[in-house]
Amino acid sequence: MTDKKLTLPGVRPRNPLVAASLMRLAGSHRRSGGALRRQAKQALRASLKHGHHGDRFPFT
């Protein structure tokens, strides 16, 4: 029986930027669905407040 040593490959270091990006939810540069709904609701309230009661579509 021969004495062979088991060699394991080294562990790759983790990318420190990945953890930071996951914590701040980096990704899309779009507004979330909730933000879009809120903006639409505010625009509707503003148009009704200024007297636009259906004479034209305010979101074009």
C-alpha positions, 0 to 999 in steps of 0.5 A: 500500500502506498502513502498518497496524500489527499489534496483538496483544491483551495477555497475561492474567496467570496466576492465582497460586493455581492453581499452588499448588493443583495442586502440593498436589493440592487437590480432593476432601475424601475419604480416598484409596483406600489410606487407606480400605484401611489403615483397614479392615485396622487395624479388622479386626486390632483386632477379631480382637485383641479376640476378635471372631472372626465372632460379629458383623460389626464394620463396621456 
